[in-house]
Amino acid sequence: MKALIETTLKIPVFDGAESIVYPSATLEITGHPATLAGDGMAKVREAEVTINLWYTDKSARDTGAALLLATLDTQSGISVPDCLNYYDTTAKKFRSVISFNYIPREET
């Protein structure tokens, strides 16, 4: 997911521990327990993904969010993303919060 964001928007992605530059993105992936099938075996593991886009310019934020949403729309295994755009008064930056569920492909 990190590479997809960096490739699509050409901005760095941070995990929150590093100093943030602008524009940039932060990425948080939270795992969910596996779903059980009738045989009691775990069948599907999914993750909740939250992407924060940080910009100093509103227009650039809107363009970046739209571009990333269009790119996510072409990916398999994700739910329809929610997107919230606003001005973060604490950080004093324009922010997009994009969240969705993701089911990783099984390794073959």
OpenMM code with the backbone's topology and positions (N, CA, C; nanometers):
from openmm import Vec3, app, unit

residues = "MET LYS ALA LEU ILE GLU THR THR LEU LYS ILE PRO VAL PHE ASP GLY ALA GLU SER ILE VAL TYR PRO SER ALA THR LEU GLU ILE THR GLY HIS PRO ALA THR LEU ALA GLY ASP GLY MET ALA LYS VAL ARG GLU ALA GLU VAL THR ILE ASN LEU TRP TYR THR ASP LYS SER ALA ARG ASP THR GLY ALA ALA LEU LEU LEU ALA THR LEU ASP THR GLN SER GLY ILE SER VAL PRO ASP CYS LEU ASN TYR TYR ASP THR THR ALA LYS LYS PHE ARG SER VAL ILE SER PHE ASN TYR ILE PRO ARG GLU GLU THR".split()
positions = [
    Vec3(0.0830, -0.1187, 0.0000),
    Vec3(0.0000, 0.0000, 0.0000),
    Vec3(0.0880, 0.1259, 0.0000),
    Vec3(0.1986, 0.1221, 0.0750),
    Vec3(0.2890, 0.2365, 0.0805),
    Vec3(0.3418, 0.2701, -0.0590),
    Vec3(0.3845, 0.1678, -0.1326),
    Vec3(0.4384, 0.1902, -0.2669),
    Vec3(0.3316, 0.2459, -0.3613),
    Vec3(0.2083, 0.1992, -0.3471),
    Vec3(0.0993, 0.2476, -0.4318),
    Vec3(0.0780, 0.3975, -0.4105),
    Vec3(0.0806, 0.4417, -0.2853),
    Vec3(0.0619, 0.5841, -0.2542),
    Vec3(0.1790, 0.6657, -0.3090),
    Vec3(0.3023, 0.6192, -0.2827),
    Vec3(0.4208, 0.6924, -0.3281),
    Vec3(0.4257, 0.7023, -0.4802),
    Vec3(0.3905, 0.5933, -0.5480),
    Vec3(0.3919, 0.5915, -0.6940),
    Vec3(0.2821, 0.6798, -0.7519),
    Vec3(0.1629, 0.6738, -0.6953),
    Vec3(0.0500, 0.7496, -0.7474),
    Vec3(0.0655, 0.8994, -0.7251),
    Vec3(0.1028, 0.9392, -0.6044),
    Vec3(0.1059, 1.0816, -0.5692),
    Vec3(0.2445, 1.1437, -0.5732),
    Vec3(0.3483, 1.0596, -0.5803),
    Vec3(0.4870, 1.1072, -0.5820),
    Vec3(0.5186, 1.1933, -0.4591),
    Vec3(0.4695, 1.1450, -0.3423),
    Vec3(0.4985, 1.2100, -0.2145),
    Vec3(0.5455, 1.1027, -0.1167),
    Vec3(0.6230, 1.1395, -0.0148),
    Vec3(0.6679, 1.0394, 0.0820),
    Vec3(0.5545, 0.9927, 0.1731),
    Vec3(0.5689, 0.8694, 0.2205),
    Vec3(0.4721, 0.8115, 0.3150),
    Vec3(0.5462, 0.7817, 0.4444),
    Vec3(0.4915, 0.8283, 0.5564),
    Vec3(0.5538, 0.8109, 0.6867),
    Vec3(0.4667, 0.7234, 0.7754),
    Vec3(0.5295, 0.6589, 0.8722),
    Vec3(0.4539, 0.5744, 0.9650),
    Vec3(0.4155, 0.6494, 1.0924),
    Vec3(0.4481, 0.7749, 1.1009),
    Vec3(0.4115, 0.8559, 1.2171),
    Vec3(0.5269, 0.8793, 1.3123),
    Vec3(0.6317, 0.7970, 1.3052),
    Vec3(0.7446, 0.8115, 1.3958),
    Vec3(0.8464, 0.9129, 1.3431),
    Vec3(0.8402, 0.9409, 1.2144),
    Vec3(0.9368, 1.0317, 1.1533),
    Vec3(0.8795, 1.1735, 1.1464),
    Vec3(0.9678, 1.2699, 1.1236),
    Vec3(0.9222, 1.4068, 1.1011),
    Vec3(0.8501, 1.4117, 0.9674),
    Vec3(0.7402, 1.4831, 0.9641),
    Vec3(0.6603, 1.4910, 0.8424),
    Vec3(0.6994, 1.6139, 0.7627),
    Vec3(0.7127, 1.5962, 0.6314),
    Vec3(0.7303, 1.7071, 0.5387),
    Vec3(0.5995, 1.7192, 0.4607),
    Vec3(0.5798, 1.8309, 0.3948),
    Vec3(0.4535, 1.8527, 0.3234),
    Vec3(0.4811, 1.8834, 0.1777),
    Vec3(0.4090, 1.8235, 0.0840),
    Vec3(0.3012, 1.7272, 0.1035),
    Vec3(0.3575, 1.5899, 0.1381),
    Vec3(0.2766, 1.5107, 0.2071),
    Vec3(0.3145, 1.3738, 0.2424),
    Vec3(0.1896, 1.2976, 0.2829),
    Vec3(0.2111, 1.1715, 0.3157),
    Vec3(0.1017, 1.0852, 0.3606),
    Vec3(0.1479, 1.0066, 0.4816),
    Vec3(0.0539, 0.9740, 0.5680),
    Vec3(0.0800, 0.8782, 0.6750),
    Vec3(-0.0141, 0.7607, 0.6517),
    Vec3(0.0334, 0.6423, 0.6859),
    Vec3(-0.0388, 0.5191, 0.6573),
    Vec3(-0.0492, 0.4367, 0.7843),
    Vec3(-0.1705, 0.3912, 0.8145),
    Vec3(-0.1930, 0.3034, 0.9290),
    Vec3(-0.2748, 0.1836, 0.8820),
    Vec3(-0.2215, 0.0637, 0.9084),
    Vec3(-0.2917, -0.0593, 0.8734),
    Vec3(-0.3154, -0.1369, 1.0017),
    Vec3(-0.4432, -0.1615, 1.0302),
    Vec3(-0.4822, -0.2317, 1.1514),
    Vec3(-0.5442, -0.3643, 1.1117),
    Vec3(-0.4922, -0.4741, 1.1640),
    Vec3(-0.5451, -0.6055, 1.1309),
    Vec3(-0.6725, -0.6378, 1.2060),
    Vec3(-0.7546, -0.7196, 1.1449),
    Vec3(-0.8767, -0.7696, 1.2064),
    Vec3(-0.8637, -0.9206, 1.2207),
    Vec3(-0.9295, -0.9796, 1.3185),
    Vec3(-0.9244, -1.1249, 1.3317),
    Vec3(-0.9836, -1.1919, 1.2078),
    Vec3(-0.9390, -1.3128, 1.1823),
    Vec3(-0.9894, -1.3884, 1.0683),
    Vec3(-1.1353, -1.4258, 1.0900),
    Vec3(-1.2068, -1.4373, 0.9800),
    Vec3(-1.3447, -1.4834, 0.9827),
    Vec3(-1.3438, -1.6358, 0.9826),
    Vec3(-1.4306, -1.6969, 1.0613),
    Vec3(-1.4365, -1.8424, 1.0663),
    Vec3(-1.5426, -1.8944, 0.9713),
    Vec3(-1.5090, -2.0027, 0.9037),
    Vec3(-1.6054, -2.0699, 0.8170),
    Vec3(-1.6711, -2.1815, 0.8965),
    Vec3(-1.7639, -2.2532, 0.8333),
    Vec3(-1.8389, -2.3597, 0.9015),
    Vec3(-1.7519, -2.4702, 0.9577),
    Vec3(-1.6327, -2.4900, 0.8997),
    Vec3(-1.5443, -2.5942, 0.9503),
    Vec3(-1.4553, -2.5455, 1.0641),
    Vec3(-1.4741, -2.4202, 1.1052),
    Vec3(-1.3965, -2.3658, 1.2169),
    Vec3(-1.2588, -2.3168, 1.1776),
    Vec3(-1.2261, -2.3196, 1.0502),
    Vec3(-1.0946, -2.2757, 1.0033),
    Vec3(-1.1017, -2.1283, 0.9609),
    Vec3(-0.9965, -2.0559, 0.9875),
    Vec3(-0.9896, -1.9165, 0.9461),
    Vec3(-0.9843, -1.9097, 0.7939),
    Vec3(-1.0697, -1.8263, 0.7367),
    Vec3(-1.0776, -1.8181, 0.5916),
    Vec3(-1.0322, -1.6836, 0.5356),
    Vec3(-1.0704, -1.5750, 0.5986),
    Vec3(-1.0402, -1.4433, 0.5428),
    Vec3(-0.9823, -1.3547, 0.6524),
    Vec3(-0.8701, -1.2960, 0.6229),
    Vec3(-0.8141, -1.1941, 0.7117),
    Vec3(-0.8255, -1.0623, 0.6367),
    Vec3(-0.8717, -0.9631, 0.7057),
    Vec3(-0.8807, -0.8325, 0.6419),
    Vec3(-0.8148, -0.7297, 0.7318),
    Vec3(-0.7823, -0.6182, 0.6728),
    Vec3(-0.7192, -0.5096, 0.7461),
    Vec3(-0.7960, -0.3813, 0.7197),
    Vec3(-0.7962, -0.2947, 0.8188),
    Vec3(-0.8520, -0.1609, 0.8011),
    Vec3(-0.7352, -0.0679, 0.7707),
    Vec3(-0.7465, 0.0047, 0.6619),
    Vec3(-0.6404, 0.0939, 0.6176),
    Vec3(-0.6874, 0.2381, 0.6315),
    Vec3(-0.6033, 0.3218, 0.6917),
    Vec3(-0.6307, 0.4643, 0.7012),
    Vec3(-0.5106, 0.5386, 0.6429),
    Vec3(-0.5389, 0.6223, 0.5443),
    Vec3(-0.4363, 0.7032, 0.4795),
    Vec3(-0.4687, 0.8495, 0.5079),
    Vec3(-0.3724, 0.9204, 0.5623),
    Vec3(-0.3859, 1.0647, 0.5842),
    Vec3(-0.2983, 1.1359, 0.4831),
    Vec3(-0.3574, 1.2224, 0.4030),
    Vec3(-0.2811, 1.3046, 0.3096),
    Vec3(-0.2683, 1.4431, 0.3698),
    Vec3(-0.1472, 1.4975, 0.3684),
    Vec3(-0.1194, 1.6270, 0.4304),
    Vec3(-0.0657, 1.7234, 0.3251),
    Vec3(-0.1306, 1.8374, 0.3099),
    Vec3(-0.0901, 1.9380, 0.2119),
    Vec3(-0.0974, 2.0771, 0.2736),
    Vec3(-0.0188, 2.1691, 0.2177),
    Vec3(-0.0259, 2.3090, 0.2589),
    Vec3(-0.1229, 2.3871, 0.1705),
    Vec3(-0.1678, 2.3257, 0.0603),
    Vec3(-0.2559, 2.3912, -0.0357),
    Vec3(-0.3837, 2.3094, -0.0534),
    Vec3(-0.4983, 2.3732, -0.0419),
    Vec3(-0.6275, 2.3041, -0.0520),
    Vec3(-0.6479, 2.2401, -0.1889),
    Vec3(-0.6165, 2.3136, -0.2941),
    Vec3(-0.6353, 2.2620, -0.4303),
    Vec3(-0.5488, 2.1376, -0.4542),
    Vec3(-0.4251, 2.1415, -0.4081),
    Vec3(-0.3353, 2.0259, -0.4230),
    Vec3(-0.3878, 1.9068, -0.3426),
    Vec3(-0.4420, 1.9336, -0.2239),
    Vec3(-0.5010, 1.8269, -0.1427),
    Vec3(-0.6181, 1.7628, -0.2148),
    Vec3(-0.7064, 1.8452, -0.2714),
    Vec3(-0.8231, 1.7933, -0.3428),
    Vec3(-0.7813, 1.7104, -0.4637),
    Vec3(-0.6818, 1.7579, -0.5373),
    Vec3(-0.6315, 1.6854, -0.6544),
    Vec3(-0.5674, 1.5538, -0.6120),
    Vec3(-0.4852, 1.5569, -0.5080),
    Vec3(-0.4188, 1.4360, -0.4592),
    Vec3(-0.5180, 1.3323, -0.4105),
    Vec3(-0.6183, 1.3750, -0.3348),
    Vec3(-0.7189, 1.2817, -0.2833),
    Vec3(-0.7965, 1.2183, -0.3987),
    Vec3(-0.8362, 1.2993, -0.4966),
    Vec3(-0.9109, 1.2465, -0.6111),
    Vec3(-0.8269, 1.1471, -0.6902),
    Vec3(-0.7000, 1.1766, -0.7089),
    Vec3(-0.6105, 1.0867, -0.7826),
    Vec3(-0.5918, 0.9548, -0.7087),
    Vec3(-0.5709, 0.9624, -0.5777),
    Vec3(-0.5529, 0.8392, -0.5008),
    Vec3(-0.6821, 0.7573, -0.4973),
    Vec3(-0.7962, 0.8224, -0.4819),
    Vec3(-0.9239, 0.7501, -0.4835),
    Vec3(-0.9461, 0.6810, -0.6175),
    Vec3(-0.9128, 0.7471, -0.7278),
    Vec3(-0.9268, 0.6861, -0.8603),
    Vec3(-0.8341, 0.5657, -0.8746),
    Vec3(-0.7141, 0.5756, -0.8200),
    Vec3(-0.6201, 0.4639, -0.8262),
    Vec3(-0.6683, 0.3485, -0.7392),
    Vec3(-0.7170, 0.3785, -0.6191),
    Vec3(-0.7693, 0.2735, -0.5315),
    Vec3(-0.8877, 0.2023, -0.5954),
    Vec3(-0.9650, 0.2747, -0.6737),
    Vec3(-1.0820, 0.2176, -0.7409),
    Vec3(-1.0434, 0.1071, -0.8392),
    Vec3(-0.9187, 0.1084, -0.8860),
    Vec3(-0.8723, 0.0066, -0.9810),
    Vec3(-0.8126, -0.1158, -0.9114),
    Vec3(-0.7989, -0.1103, -0.7798),
    Vec3(-0.7357, -0.2183, -0.7045),
    Vec3(-0.8396, -0.3215, -0.6617),
    Vec3(-0.7997, -0.4479, -0.6600),
    Vec3(-0.8916, -0.5520, -0.6132),
    Vec3(-0.8699, -0.5750, -0.4640),
    Vec3(-0.9733, -0.6259, -0.3987),
    Vec3(-0.9621, -0.6633, -0.2585),
    Vec3(-0.9846, -0.5516, -0.1598),
    Vec3(-1.0347, -0.4349, -0.2053),
    Vec3(-1.0622, -0.3279, -0.1100),
    Vec3(-1.2090, -0.2874, -0.1177),
    Vec3(-1.2598, -0.2376, -0.0057),
    Vec3(-1.3962, -0.1856, -0.0027),
    Vec3(-1.3971, -0.0455, -0.0640),
    Vec3(-1.5148, 0.0086, -0.0839),
    Vec3(-1.5260, 0.1458, -0.1349),
    Vec3(-1.4700, 0.2395, -0.0281),
    Vec3(-1.3694, 0.3194, -0.0626),
    Vec3(-1.3077, 0.4067, 0.0374),
    Vec3(-1.3992, 0.5215, 0.0814),
    Vec3(-1.3883, 0.5562, 0.2088),
    Vec3(-1.4484, 0.6788, 0.2611),
    Vec3(-1.3407, 0.7861, 0.2551),
    Vec3(-1.3806, 0.9094, 0.2262),
    Vec3(-1.2837, 1.0183, 0.2206),
    Vec3(-1.3417, 1.1406, 0.2903),
    Vec3(-1.2654, 1.1953, 0.3812),
    Vec3(-1.3031, 1.3161, 0.4532),
    Vec3(-1.1953, 1.4212, 0.4278),
    Vec3(-1.2324, 1.5334, 0.3683),
    Vec3(-1.1394, 1.6434, 0.3425),
    Vec3(-1.1700, 1.7581, 0.4375),
    Vec3(-1.0662, 1.8125, 0.5007),
    Vec3(-1.0877, 1.9260, 0.5908),
    Vec3(-0.9564, 1.9973, 0.6194),
    Vec3(-0.9660, 2.1118, 0.6839),
    Vec3(-0.8488, 2.1849, 0.7295),
    Vec3(-0.8242, 2.1462, 0.8744),
    Vec3(-0.7087, 2.0870, 0.9013),
    Vec3(-0.6731, 2.0447, 1.0362),
    Vec3(-0.6212, 2.1658, 1.1121),
    Vec3(-0.6996, 2.2132, 1.2082),
    Vec3(-0.6640, 2.3361, 1.2795),
    Vec3(-0.5469, 2.3165, 1.3756),
    Vec3(-0.5231, 2.1940, 1.4181),
    Vec3(-0.4090, 2.1686, 1.5064),
    Vec3(-0.2788, 2.1697, 1.4269),
    Vec3(-0.2753, 2.0958, 1.3163),
    Vec3(-0.1551, 2.0893, 1.2328),
    Vec3(-0.1422, 2.2098, 1.1409),
    Vec3(-0.2536, 2.2822, 1.1228),
    Vec3(-0.2588, 2.3959, 1.0312),
    Vec3(-0.2212, 2.3532, 0.8888),
    Vec3(-0.2808, 2.2401, 0.8470),
    Vec3(-0.2588, 2.1850, 0.7133),
    Vec3(-0.3910, 2.1331, 0.6584),
    Vec3(-0.3993, 2.1254, 0.5260),
    Vec3(-0.5158, 2.0657, 0.4615),
    Vec3(-0.4967, 1.9149, 0.4629),
    Vec3(-0.6005, 1.8438, 0.5013),
    Vec3(-0.5885, 1.7001, 0.5275),
    Vec3(-0.7020, 1.6234, 0.4609),
    Vec3(-0.6681, 1.5077, 0.4071),
    Vec3(-0.7662, 1.4098, 0.3598),
    Vec3(-0.7455, 1.2831, 0.4402),
    Vec3(-0.8535, 1.2265, 0.4898),
    Vec3(-0.8469, 1.0979, 0.5590),
    Vec3(-0.9253, 0.9991, 0.4736),
    Vec3(-0.8540, 0.9013, 0.4196),
    Vec3(-0.9136, 0.7995, 0.3338),
    Vec3(-0.9057, 0.6675, 0.4086),
    Vec3(-1.0204, 0.6005, 0.4233),
    Vec3(-1.0198, 0.4736, 0.4960),
    Vec3(-1.1012, 0.3697, 0.4198),
    Vec3(-1.0570, 0.2446, 0.4330),
    Vec3(-1.1231, 0.1333, 0.3657),
    Vec3(-1.0753, 0.0026, 0.4266),
    Vec3(-1.1462, -0.1046, 0.3965),
    Vec3(-1.1037, -0.2388, 0.4371),
    Vec3(-1.0327, -0.3043, 0.3195),
    Vec3(-0.9336, -0.3854, 0.3530),
    Vec3(-0.8484, -0.4469, 0.2523),
    Vec3(-0.8328, -0.5949, 0.2838),
    Vec3(-0.8518, -0.6784, 0.1828),
    Vec3(-0.8298, -0.8226, 0.1975),
    Vec3(-0.7084, -0.8566, 0.1109),
    Vec3(-0.5931, -0.8845, 0.1738),
    Vec3(-0.4738, -0.9151, 0.0963),
    Vec3(-0.4914, -1.0433, 0.0158),
    Vec3(-0.4264, -1.0497, -0.0984),
    Vec3(-0.4282, -1.1697, -0.1809),
    Vec3(-0.3517, -1.2802, -0.1095),
    Vec3(-0.3997, -1.4033, -0.1271),
    Vec3(-0.3290, -1.5160, -0.0691),
    Vec3(-0.2043, -1.5448, -0.1506),
    Vec3(-0.0973, -1.5793, -0.0819),
    Vec3(0.0267, -1.6162, -0.1500),
    Vec3(0.0097, -1.7530, -0.2137),
    Vec3(0.0607, -1.7671, -0.3360),
    Vec3(0.0519, -1.8975, -0.4042),
    Vec3(0.1862, -1.9610, -0.4157),
] * unit.nanometer
topology = app.Topology()
chain = topology.addChain("A")
for resn in residues:
    res = topology.addResidue(resn, chain)
    for name in ("N", "CA", "C"):
        topology.addAtom(name, app.Element.getBySymbol(name[0]), res)
